Amino acid sequence: MINFVLRLGLIGAVLGVWEWLVAFMQVPTYILPPPTSIFRGLVNGFSSNLYPEHIMVTLSETLLGFVFGTVLAFFLGTIVALSKRVEYFLYPFIVMFQAMPKVALAPLIVVWFGLGLTSKVINAALVAFFPLMVNTIVGLKSADEDRINLMRSLAASKWQIFWMLRLPNALPFIFAGLEIAMIFALIGAIVAEFVGAEKGLGMLIQSMNINMDVAGQFSILLILSMLGLLLNGTVTFIRRRVLFWDPATQADGKLNSDKGGV
């Protein structure tokens, strides 16, 4: 509890110093607005029902892109990890595709699929795809060979080895990839909205940039950071419930409980 109060106190101190420095140095609001102006922009955006609609659009794009990207990444990563032939022929193409900057691909995706939801979901899925695929491959390949040989000696099939040994062993890697992929999906959706969109927080930032509403832009950046924390926290919560047997998860849970009890 004390640590939580100290954390809030640190945030308050940073905001206070920020407010004082902007006033003391007489920084124009179009360069760096004070926290009070950002807070007013946040309140005005919610009171006018401007922000909620755009938040829901960006959130839906992020979640759909995350689901499609991670499902494809898991299945493709599983195939690559279990088949050396598939890995030999397919993995170089996957790496080359990932090396392409998604910022450069986003305009093409918008041209191909329009300004609506589809282009944003595709871009978010592409950005979220690679972290989970790599973690899935590494996790499935990290199974102990002695245990695999033991199961083979007991006449276990490939699917039994997969479900009973490889997949449970890979779950910590997979959830680590999911945590990264969730944040990447949000970034991918925002990048696509920057390029061209009818709704969404990225489109709203672009509109405020044209109008020189810097305080409004900062308020949206604050909303995006909160969304990122919420989405990441959701994946972390699920990981703790699913991987209750994992030593790293148990240590993380014990650390959080110790912090709350101080």
Secondary structure, 3 states (H helix, E strand, C coil): CHHHHHHHHHHHHHHHHHHHHHHHCCCCCCCCCCHHHHHHHHHHHHHCCHHHHHHHHHHHHHHHHHHHHHHHHHHHHHHHHHCHHHHHHHHHHHHHHHHCCHHHHHHHHHHHHCCCHHHHHHHHHHHHHHHHHHHHHHHHHCCCHHHHHHHHHCCCCHHHHHHHHHHHHHHHHHHHHHHHHHHHHHHHHHHHHHHCCCCCHHHHHHHHHHCCCHHHHHHHHHHHHHHHHHHHHHHHHHHHHHCCCCHHHHHHHHHHHHHHHC
